[in-house]
């Protein structure tokens, strides 16, 4: 798995670069240059054209010089916040990955003895990554028998995934979300929607207790809907993991976050 600090372009690196780039469209620069060229070309015919040329020169100075300086200043001031937001999203994603694997599918690892805590954590994450990648290729009918229904469709299961949906929504609505890449925002929205849908399917399943006569029907609908939502959730989680967003809590004082492999 590629680390966020490697040369491969990821969503996480795009967020880092996003604030370094001016938000003024290239077409604006093109229009200014073309207009200045046209005014300079025909300035001998009209003194007014020269006045416009001077005005546009001032505008060009503002666009190319002042804007660059402001962007660089903003980058320096907000670097810490940007890095913290990256880490916050990565932690949320990692926690949801762990919750889906362990709570929904009762995922268990097989880790050899004698490993350090850091090595143990890396091995668990490696096995969990392989597990979720395999699950993403399954059809809904294939994962239904693998669901831990007692935990997934319990009140605790509903509260857990509803809480995770709220955490993602809070991230999207934080004032610093302007620094997010649009693709990341899209993925987080999809994740939030499908977590909410999963909660809806859990409630559908739970209606089997309220309406015993139609209990099996409600359970069947709940299982099918949950399987579909889970596959979508796993797909987003795997994508965000690949793009550099999945970190454990720090295990040592030497790093700000846990292992990223």
Backbone bond lengths (Angstrom), bond angles and torsions (degrees), N, CA, C in turn:
res aa  C-N    CA-C-N  psi(-1)  N-CA   C-N-CA  omega(-1)  CA-C   N-CA-C  phi
1 X - - - 1.465 - - 1.527 109.80 -
2 X 1.300 116.47 131.19 1.462 120.85 -177.31 1.516 111.36 -72.94
3 X 1.309 116.67 135.59 1.454 120.76 177.04 1.520 110.18 -79.82
4 X 1.351 117.48 152.16 1.456 120.47 -178.59 1.508 113.68 -60.56
5 X 1.362 117.49 -26.57 1.453 118.48 -175.28 1.521 112.37 -90.11
6 X 1.350 119.35 3.51 1.437 121.41 176.60 1.519 109.61 -81.15
7 X 1.349 116.40 172.98 1.448 121.11 -171.11 1.520 112.82 -71.39
8 X 1.348 118.26 -22.43 1.447 120.25 -179.78 1.528 110.05 -58.78
9 X 1.321 115.79 133.60 1.464 120.27 -179.57 1.519 110.01 -74.89
10 X 1.312 116.82 123.94 1.455 122.63 177.12 1.510 109.36 -126.30
11 X 1.331 116.19 169.58 1.458 119.56 176.47 1.521 110.61 -58.34
12 X 1.320 115.50 -37.83 1.460 118.88 -178.48 1.522 111.00 -64.68
13 X 1.320 117.37 -40.83 1.459 119.75 177.93 1.516 111.14 -71.21
14 X 1.341 117.02 -29.65 1.460 120.05 178.23 1.524 110.46 -67.09
15 X 1.322 117.16 -36.66 1.465 120.16 176.99 1.519 109.29 -65.27
16 X 1.331 116.34 -39.51 1.448 120.17 179.05 1.516 111.16 -62.28
17 X 1.335 116.03 -38.10 1.462 120.25 -178.63 1.528 112.27 -82.53
18 X 1.324 116.90 -21.86 1.468 120.64 -171.65 1.519 111.89 -56.88
19 X 1.322 116.54 -43.52 1.461 119.60 -176.79 1.523 111.92 -76.97
20 X 1.354 116.44 -14.18 1.456 119.81 178.11 1.511 112.13 -78.68
21 X 1.322 116.03 -17.55 1.454 120.73 -173.76 1.525 110.91 -100.11
22 X 1.312 116.02 142.64 1.454 120.12 176.19 1.521 110.29 -66.62
23 X 1.322 116.55 147.35 1.451 120.66 179.95 1.524 112.04 -93.12
24 X 1.325 117.59 0.98 1.460 121.39 178.93 1.526 108.65 -77.46
25 X 1.339 118.79 124.13 1.468 121.05 -178.35 1.520 112.22 -60.40
26 X 1.327 115.63 149.37 1.466 120.97 179.71 1.521 110.76 -60.84
27 X 1.339 116.65 -32.43 1.460 119.91 -177.80 1.527 111.55 -61.49
28 X 1.349 116.94 -29.64 1.466 119.78 178.15 1.522 110.11 -64.84
29 X 1.337 114.82 -44.87 1.465 118.18 177.34 1.529 110.92 -60.37
30 X 1.333 116.06 -42.54 1.458 120.18 -179.43 1.509 112.21 -61.65
31 X 1.323 117.20 -43.30 1.462 121.01 179.92 1.526 110.97 -63.38
32 X 1.335 116.35 -42.37 1.465 119.68 179.86 1.519 110.77 -61.86
33 X 1.337 116.33 -46.51 1.463 119.74 -179.04 1.524 112.31 -64.38
34 X 1.329 116.37 -44.21 1.465 119.86 -178.91 1.525 111.29 -64.56
35 X 1.328 115.83 -40.12 1.467 119.89 179.80 1.520 110.81 -66.50
36 X 1.323 116.24 -42.16 1.461 119.74 178.48 1.529 110.86 -63.54
37 X 1.336 115.94 -39.77 1.466 119.17 178.73 1.522 111.09 -63.81
38 X 1.356 116.21 -43.30 1.462 120.11 -179.65 1.526 111.37 -64.09
39 X 1.331 116.42 -41.96 1.465 119.98 179.41 1.522 111.36 -66.08
40 X 1.333 116.12 -39.86 1.467 119.22 178.30 1.527 111.37 -66.15
41 X 1.345 115.65 -36.10 1.468 120.69 -178.00 1.525 111.36 -65.73
42 X 1.341 116.64 -35.45 1.469 119.42 -175.02 1.519 112.76 -112.70
43 X 1.342 117.42 20.81 1.450 119.43 -174.74 1.533 113.07 -66.82
44 X 1.360 117.67 -24.66 1.460 118.94 -178.06 1.520 111.85 -69.90
45 X 1.330 117.16 -15.00 1.461 120.37 -177.86 1.528 112.86 -92.22
46 X 1.326 116.06 -16.52 1.461 116.82 -174.07 1.525 108.78 -155.64
47 X 1.343 116.47 121.99 1.459 119.29 178.25 1.522 111.66 -65.75
48 X 1.330 115.41 -28.39 1.467 119.20 178.96 1.528 111.35 -62.05
49 X 1.341 115.04 -33.41 1.458 118.86 179.16 1.523 110.38 -62.11
50 X 1.329 116.20 -37.33 1.464 119.73 178.96 1.517 111.44 -66.06
51 X 1.331 115.11 -37.86 1.474 118.41 177.35 1.527 110.91 -62.13
52 X 1.336 115.61 -44.52 1.464 119.56 177.61 1.527 110.99 -61.89
53 X 1.344 114.67 -37.59 1.458 119.21 -179.84 1.533 110.67 -60.96
54 X 1.328 116.53 -42.88 1.465 121.43 179.64 1.519 110.53 -65.51
55 X 1.351 116.00 -41.96 1.465 119.66 179.40 1.527 110.95 -62.32
56 X 1.323 115.88 -44.33 1.460 119.41 179.00 1.523 111.30 -65.67
57 X 1.329 116.24 -31.57 1.457 119.07 176.17 1.518 111.17 -61.31
58 X 1.339 115.22 -40.77 1.464 119.42 176.59 1.510 111.90 -65.19
59 X 1.342 115.82 -40.84 1.466 119.83 178.15 1.519 110.93 -63.97
60 X 1.335 115.86 -40.86 1.462 119.84 178.81 1.521 110.82 -62.69
61 X 1.333 116.67 -39.45 1.465 120.45 177.63 1.529 110.46 -60.66
62 X 1.332 115.18 -42.77 1.461 119.71 178.99 1.515 111.10 -63.30
63 X 1.345 116.48 -44.45 1.458 120.83 -177.27 1.523 112.11 -66.07
64 X 1.314 116.65 -47.10 1.454 120.59 -170.65 1.527 113.60 -88.00
65 X 1.306 117.49 -28.62 1.461 120.09 -176.19 1.526 111.43 -102.56
66 X 1.323 115.66 -59.38 1.457 119.88 -176.39 1.523 110.76 -62.17
67 X 1.342 116.84 -44.32 1.458 120.15 -178.46 1.531 111.38 -60.28
68 X 1.333 116.29 -43.50 1.463 120.37 179.24 1.527 110.88 -62.01
69 X 1.337 116.16 -42.74 1.464 119.70 179.77 1.518 111.45 -64.54
70 X 1.334 116.73 -40.63 1.458 120.42 179.43 1.524 111.22 -65.43
71 X 1.336 116.52 -40.89 1.463 120.21 179.76 1.523 110.37 -63.71
72 X 1.328 116.44 -43.59 1.459 119.59 179.56 1.527 110.97 -63.48
73 X 1.317 116.41 -39.95 1.463 119.94 179.00 1.527 110.69 -65.15
74 X 1.330 115.77 -42.36 1.461 120.29 179.10 1.517 110.98 -63.67
75 X 1.317 116.13 -39.29 1.460 121.00 179.00 1.519 111.08 -60.17
76 X 1.322 116.09 -46.27 1.451 120.80 -178.25 1.519 111.25 -64.24
77 X 1.331 116.61 -41.85 1.464 120.57 -176.59 1.520 112.58 -70.21
78 X 1.339 117.61 -33.34 1.458 120.67 -172.05 1.527 113.93 -105.00
79 X 1.326 117.52 8.96 1.462 119.64 -177.83 1.529 112.07 -59.17
80 X 1.324 117.19 -44.82 1.455 120.74 -178.45 1.526 110.54 -62.22
81 X 1.336 116.70 -44.31 1.458 120.78 179.77 1.530 110.53 -62.61
82 X 1.331 115.50 -43.24 1.467 120.05 -179.76 1.528 110.81 -60.06
83 X 1.326 116.44 -45.62 1.462 120.71 -179.90 1.526 110.89 -64.75
84 X 1.321 117.29 -39.08 1.458 120.59 179.22 1.531 111.25 -66.15
85 X 1.331 116.83 -38.05 1.459 119.85 178.32 1.523 110.99 -66.89
86 X 1.332 116.30 -39.10 1.457 120.20 175.26 1.529 110.60 -57.41
87 X 1.311 115.55 -47.22 1.460 121.22 -178.54 1.525 110.88 -65.88
88 X 1.324 117.47 -41.14 1.456 121.08 179.98 1.530 111.16 -59.75
89 X 1.320 117.05 -45.95 1.465 120.86 179.23 1.516 110.22 -64.28
90 X 1.327 116.97 -43.78 1.463 120.97 -179.86 1.519 111.54 -61.27
91 X 1.322 117.45 -36.64 1.471 120.51 178.59 1.526 110.71 -69.39
92 X 1.324 117.21 -42.53 1.463 119.74 178.36 1.531 110.36 -60.37
93 X 1.323 116.52 -45.20 1.461 120.76 -179.02 1.522 110.54 -61.85
94 X 1.326 116.73 -43.63 1.461 119.92 -179.53 1.526 111.77 -62.51
95 X 1.321 116.68 -41.08 1.466 120.38 -179.57 1.526 111.32 -65.97
96 X 1.320 116.70 -39.00 1.463 119.35 178.37 1.522 110.60 -68.24
97 X 1.338 117.10 -39.84 1.462 120.47 176.39 1.526 110.70 -57.66
98 X 1.324 115.74 -44.98 1.461 119.94 179.67 1.526 111.13 -65.63
99 X 1.332 116.56 -41.04 1.461 119.80 179.92 1.516 112.68 -64.35
100 X 1.328 117.17 -42.24 1.463 120.73 179.13 1.522 110.43 -63.68
101 X 1.329 116.11 -45.62 1.461 119.84 -176.90 1.528 112.03 -66.02
102 X 1.326 116.84 -46.43 1.465 120.01 -172.89 1.523 113.26 -86.72
103 X 1.321 117.78 -43.49 1.455 120.48 -176.96 1.525 112.60 -76.33
104 X 1.319 116.21 -38.62 1.464 119.86 -174.54 1.520 111.99 -87.21
105 X 1.337 116.38 -42.97 1.469 119.78 -173.22 1.528 113.37 -113.81
106 X 1.335 117.43 6.38 1.474 121.72 179.58 1.526 111.35 51.33
107 X 1.325 115.44 43.53 1.464 121.22 -178.11 1.520 110.79 -63.57
108 X 1.327 115.99 131.58 1.454 122.47 177.19 1.518 109.37 -126.32
109 X 1.328 116.04 145.18 1.457 120.66 -179.34 1.521 110.54 -102.75
110 X 1.303 114.82 162.61 1.465 121.94 174.35 1.518 107.27 -125.25
111 X 1.333 115.44 93.09 1.458 121.44 -174.11 1.526 109.53 -109.12
112 X 1.322 117.49 129.34 1.474 119.73 179.97 1.524 111.86 -65.86
113 X 1.320 115.43 155.74 1.459 121.28 179.11 1.530 110.27 -74.74
114 X 1.321 115.31 161.70 1.447 120.89 173.47 1.513 115.28 89.99
115 X 1.311 117.46 4.30 1.466 120.04 -179.84 1.526 110.49 -87.08
116 X 1.318 116.19 150.08 1.459 120.30 173.36 1.523 108.80 -71.66
117 X 1.322 116.30 168.34 1.462 119.81 -179.74 1.522 111.43 -59.67
118 X 1.329 116.60 -40.33 1.456 120.37 -179.65 1.523 110.83 -67.70
119 X 1.325 116.92 -42.71 1.463 121.18 178.30 1.525 110.87 -64.84
120 X 1.329 115.43 -38.98 1.466 119.62 178.33 1.532 110.42 -62.13
121 X 1.335 116.33 -44.79 1.456 120.87 179.75 1.521 110.96 -61.86
122 X 1.328 117.04 -42.50 1.461 120.81 178.95 1.523 111.81 -62.67
123 X 1.311 116.63 -40.83 1.465 120.05 -179.46 1.525 111.38 -68.03
124 X 1.327 116.86 -41.10 1.466 120.37 177.09 1.521 110.63 -60.29
125 X 1.333 116.67 -44.81 1.463 120.98 179.94 1.525 111.20 -64.90
126 X 1.321 115.92 -37.35 1.460 120.09 178.90 1.522 110.78 -63.29
127 X 1.321 116.62 -45.33 1.458 120.42 -179.69 1.528 111.38 -69.07
128 X 1.316 116.21 -37.49 1.461 119.48 178.62 1.523 111.01 -66.67
129 X 1.325 116.93 -39.02 1.466 120.62 177.30 1.518 110.82 -60.61
130 X 1.333 116.45 -46.71 1.469 120.41 178.75 1.525 110.96 -61.54
131 X 1.317 116.53 -39.00 1.469 121.17 -179.86 1.522 111.04 -63.75
132 X 1.330 117.41 -47.09 1.462 120.62 -177.58 1.530 111.74 -70.70
133 X 1.323 117.43 -31.13 1.459 119.83 175.21 1.525 110.04 -65.26
134 X 1.319 116.42 -42.31 1.472 120.19 178.06 1.531 110.89 -65.18
135 X 1.327 116.44 -39.45 1.464 120.05 -178.51 1.525 111.13 -65.63
136 X 1.315 117.13 -33.41 1.466 120.86 -177.52 1.521 112.04 -64.56
137 X 1.331 117.31 -21.99 1.466 121.37 -178.69 1.526 112.67 -90.19
138 X 1.327 117.15 -2.88 1.468 120.67 -177.85 1.535 111.20 -83.43
139 X 1.315 115.31 158.33 1.464 121.95 172.69 1.527 108.76 -87.84
140 X 1.328 118.25 156.17 1.471 120.07 -179.99 1.520 113.01 -53.16
141 X 1.337 117.22 -39.97 1.464 120.43 -177.80 1.526 111.55 -64.68
142 X 1.343 116.41 -26.65 1.460 119.78 -177.48 1.523 112.60 -80.45
143 X 1.337 117.44 -27.23 1.466 118.60 -176.99 1.530 112.15 -93.03
144 X 1.323 117.61 -15.51 1.465 119.38 -179.92 1.525 112.17 -57.66
145 X 1.351 119.61 -45.92 1.472 118.58 178.61 1.524 113.86 -64.89
146 X 1.321 117.60 -16.49 1.453 121.33 -177.33 1.526 112.45 -93.05
147 X 1.319 117.23 -3.63 1.466 120.93 179.93 1.523 110.86 -70.41
148 X 1.314 115.64 139.07 1.460 121.24 170.86 1.528 106.89 -87.26
149 X 1.317 115.59 84.77 1.468 120.22 -171.28 1.522 112.24 -62.42
150 X 1.326 116.42 -36.22 1.465 119.41 -176.98 1.527 111.56 -60.25
151 X 1.330 116.58 -35.18 1.467 119.55 -179.16 1.520 112.05 -92.75
152 X 1.331 116.59 -43.83 1.461 119.62 -177.37 1.516 112.13 -60.58
153 X 1.317 117.35 -45.92 1.463 121.21 -174.10 1.526 113.05 -94.34
154 X 1.329 115.84 18.23 1.461 120.13 176.14 1.521 110.10 -88.27
155 X 1.317 116.04 171.76 1.464 120.43 176.86 1.530 110.16 -65.55
156 X 1.335 115.61 -35.22 1.464 119.44 177.75 1.528 110.70 -65.66
157 X 1.341 116.50 -37.37 1.461 120.03 177.40 1.517 111.61 -64.60
158 X 1.325 115.93 -42.47 1.469 120.22 177.44 1.527 110.60 -61.58
159 X 1.338 116.81 -47.60 1.468 120.81 -178.43 1.527 111.28 -61.20
160 X 1.325 116.85 -38.77 1.457 120.56 -177.88 1.530 110.72 -64.31
161 X 1.319 117.71 -52.57 1.465 120.19 -175.74 1.526 111.65 -73.34
162 X 1.311 117.08 -28.63 1.465 119.29 174.35 1.533 110.16 -67.65
163 X 1.325 116.15 -37.77 1.467 120.52 176.62 1.529 110.91 -64.40
164 X 1.337 117.05 -41.31 1.463 120.27 -179.97 1.529 111.20 -66.36
165 X 1.315 116.16 -37.76 1.462 119.39 176.68 1.529 110.36 -62.86
166 X 1.321 116.98 -41.04 1.465 121.18 179.11 1.521 111.24 -65.57
167 X 1.329 117.34 -37.34 1.462 120.39 178.95 1.526 111.23 -64.30
168 X 1.328 116.23 -42.15 1.468 119.62 178.18 1.524 110.39 -65.14
169 X 1.324 116.79 -41.08 1.462 120.61 179.49 1.525 111.05 -64.32
170 X 1.328 116.87 -38.16 1.466 120.28 177.50 1.525 110.98 -62.75
171 X 1.331 117.04 -39.03 1.456 120.76 178.00 1.527 110.23 -62.73
172 X 1.332 116.27 -43.03 1.462 120.40 -178.85 1.528 112.01 -64.69
173 X 1.307 117.07 -27.55 1.461 120.54 -175.65 1.522 113.58 -100.31
174 X 1.314 117.58 3.55 1.455 119.47 177.41 1.527 109.27 -69.46
175 X 1.295 118.26 150.04 1.475 121.33 -173.39 1.524 112.12 -64.84
176 X 1.322 117.72 -22.55 1.460 120.68 -178.38 1.524 112.60 -86.86
177 X 1.333 117.55 4.96 1.461 120.39 -179.71 1.535 111.71 -66.43
178 X 1.322 117.62 -11.63 1.469 119.99 175.45 1.528 111.31 -61.76
179 X 1.327 116.07 -21.44 1.451 120.02 -179.92 1.529 112.26 -82.33
180 X 1.338 118.00 -7.38 1.460 121.23 -177.21 1.522 111.08 -74.53
181 X 1.303 115.23 146.85 1.461 119.78 172.14 1.529 108.42 -74.00
182 X 1.345 118.67 139.69 1.472 120.60 -178.40 1.528 113.44 -53.72
183 X 1.319 116.98 -35.27 1.470 119.67 179.51 1.523 111.09 -65.47
184 X 1.329 116.82 -37.25 1.460 120.31 177.36 1.525 110.16 -66.52
185 X 1.322 116.96 -43.15 1.465 120.97 178.13 1.523 110.07 -58.24
186 X 1.332 116.46 -44.12 1.464 121.03 179.11 1.525 111.28 -59.61
187 X 1.332 117.11 -44.91 1.464 120.68 -179.10 1.527 111.55 -66.12
188 X 1.320 116.87 -39.34 1.469 120.13 179.02 1.532 111.07 -67.24
189 X 1.330 116.92 -36.35 1.466 119.93 176.97 1.526 110.06 -65.38
190 X 1.334 116.49 -44.46 1.469 120.33 178.10 1.522 110.25 -60.15
191 X 1.331 116.66 -41.70 1.460 120.60 178.80 1.517 110.85 -62.96
192 X 1.324 116.87 -45.21 1.467 120.89 178.96 1.523 111.65 -61.06
193 X 1.324 116.87 -45.63 1.471 120.93 -178.46 1.514 111.18 -61.15
194 X 1.327 117.02 -43.84 1.461 119.91 -176.64 1.524 112.36 -75.23
195 X 1.328 117.73 -28.34 1.459 119.67 171.43 1.528 110.38 -65.97
196 X 1.331 116.80 -39.95 1.463 120.59 176.43 1.531 110.59 -65.57
197 X 1.343 115.45 -41.24 1.469 118.90 178.07 1.527 111.09 -62.31
198 X 1.329 116.00 -39.96 1.469 119.57 178.11 1.518 110.77 -60.59
199 X 1.322 115.62 -41.08 1.467 119.12 176.90 1.527 110.70 -61.78
200 X 1.338 116.78 -38.49 1.456 120.60 177.37 1.521 111.97 -63.32
201 X 1.321 117.34 -39.40 1.460 121.13 178.71 1.531 111.16 -69.29
202 X 1.324 116.26 -33.09 1.468 119.46 175.59 1.523 110.00 -63.74
203 X 1.325 116.28 -43.39 1.468 119.82 177.64 1.529 110.86 -64.01
204 X 1.319 117.16 -36.77 1.457 120.43 178.26 1.527 110.03 -62.32
205 X 1.303 116.66 -45.04 1.464 122.14 178.57 1.531 110.19 -60.47
206 X 1.336 116.41 -41.26 1.461 120.65 -177.02 1.525 113.36 -68.16
207 X 1.330 117.45 -15.90 1.468 120.06 176.71 1.519 111.92 -65.84
208 X 1.338 116.23 -15.34 1.466 119.37 178.91 1.525 111.46 -61.84
209 X 1.327 117.00 -27.54 1.464 120.66 177.97 1.533 111.42 -77.96
210 X 1.316 115.59 -32.61 1.462 119.86 -178.60 1.514 111.79 -79.72
211 X 1.331 115.72 -32.01 1.468 120.14 -179.43 1.525 109.31 -125.15
212 X 1.340 116.84 78.06 1.468 121.46 -175.05 1.530 113.51 -56.62
213 X 1.313 117.40 -34.04 1.460 120.02 -177.37 1.530 111.60 -62.32
214 X 1.317 116.59 -32.72 1.466 121.45 179.35 1.531 110.79 -110.57
215 X 1.315 115.77 22.45 1.450 120.66 -173.75 1.514 114.45 -57.16
216 X 1.325 117.46 -47.15 1.466 120.48 -177.85 1.536 111.87 -65.46
217 X 1.326 115.53 -33.42 1.463 118.94 178.40 1.519 110.65 -66.00
218 X 1.333 117.07 -45.37 1.456 120.48 178.80 1.526 111.33 -63.85
219 X 1.320 116.63 -38.29 1.463 119.72 178.27 1.526 110.69 -64.71
220 X 1.318 116.34 -43.10 1.462 120.30 -179.04 1.533 111.01 -63.45
221 X 1.336 115.91 -43.28 1.466 120.00 178.33 1.525 110.40 -64.39
222 X 1.335 116.35 -42.08 1.464 120.38 179.77 1.520 111.99 -63.23
223 X 1.332 117.15 -43.41 1.467 120.69 179.36 1.528 110.97 -62.78
224 X 1.326 117.06 -47.28 1.455 120.97 -177.22 1.534 111.09 -62.76
225 X 1.334 116.11 -46.71 1.464 119.48 179.84 1.518 112.05 -65.11
226 X 1.338 116.50 -40.85 1.458 120.21 179.34 1.523 111.01 -62.97
227 X 1.331 116.73 -40.41 1.465 120.79 -179.96 1.526 110.77 -62.08
228 X 1.325 116.98 -42.95 1.465 120.93 179.64 1.528 110.65 -65.31
229 X 1.332 117.13 -46.46 1.469 120.27 179.66 1.520 111.09 -63.34
230 X 1.324 116.92 -39.12 1.462 120.27 -179.38 1.521 111.66 -64.99
231 X 1.318 116.94 -39.28 1.459 119.60 178.23 1.533 110.88 -63.95
232 X 1.317 116.70 -38.62 1.465 120.20 177.27 1.532 110.55 -67.41
233 X 1.328 116.35 -41.59 1.467 120.97 178.75 1.522 110.66 -62.56
234 X 1.332 116.05 -45.93 1.464 120.38 179.97 1.524 110.47 -62.10
235 X 1.328 116.71 -39.24 1.458 120.18 178.01 1.517 112.19 -59.67
236 X 1.332 116.85 -45.19 1.471 120.82 178.80 1.528 110.54 -66.61
237 X 1.332 116.93 -43.02 1.462 120.54 -179.66 1.522 111.58 -62.33
238 X 1.313 116.74 -41.45 1.466 120.16 178.18 1.525 110.95 -64.88
239 X 1.322 116.09 -39.62 1.467 120.26 179.50 1.528 110.49 -65.09
240 X 1.335 116.64 -46.43 1.463 120.01 -179.87 1.521 111.20 -65.43
241 X 1.322 116.84 -35.91 1.463 120.45 175.17 1.523 110.07 -60.49
242 X 1.319 116.79 -45.90 1.458 121.30 179.49 1.522 111.57 -62.83
243 X 1.330 116.02 -31.85 1.462 120.89 -177.88 1.523 113.11 -88.08
244 X 1.321 117.42 11.05 1.460 120.47 173.02 1.511 115.35 99.22
245 X 1.335 118.08 8.76 1.465 120.63 -176.20 1.519 111.88 -111.67
246 X 1.314 115.42 81.85 1.463 121.84 170.80 1.522 107.10 -172.46
247 X 1.324 116.26 110.31 1.456 121.02 -179.04 1.518 110.20 -138.47
248 X 1.347 114.86 145.72 1.454 119.78 172.69 1.518 108.94 -87.46
249 X 1.315 114.93 166.67 1.461 118.67 173.87 1.527 108.66 -66.14
250 X 1.331 116.19 151.78 1.467 121.76 -175.81 1.529 111.18 -60.02
251 X 1.323 115.26 137.18 1.465 121.33 177.74 1.528 112.01 -106.42
252 X 1.327 116.46 -13.52 1.460 120.64 179.44 1.526 108.81 -136.05
253 X 1.329 115.60 165.09 1.463 120.78 177.31 1.517 112.39 -81.65
254 X 1.315 117.04 -7.64 1.460 121.08 -177.00 1.516 112.86 -81.41
255 X 1.317 117.46 -15.52 1.462 120.78 -177.32 1.507 109.72 -128.91
256 X 1.343 115.28 154.33 1.460 120.59 178.44 1.522 111.46 -82.93
257 X 1.309 116.41 -16.10 1.456 120.40 -178.58 1.509 108.84 -145.03
258 X 1.324 114.62 176.44 1.444 120.27 -179.19 1.508 111.33 -80.85
259 X 1.318 116.36 -171.20 1.460 121.08 -178.41 1.509 111.57 -64.86
260 X 1.328 116.93 144.40 1.453 121.24 -174.59 1.528 112.81 -108.03
261 X 1.310 118.97 1.49 1.444 120.74 -176.91 1.522 110.41 -73.25
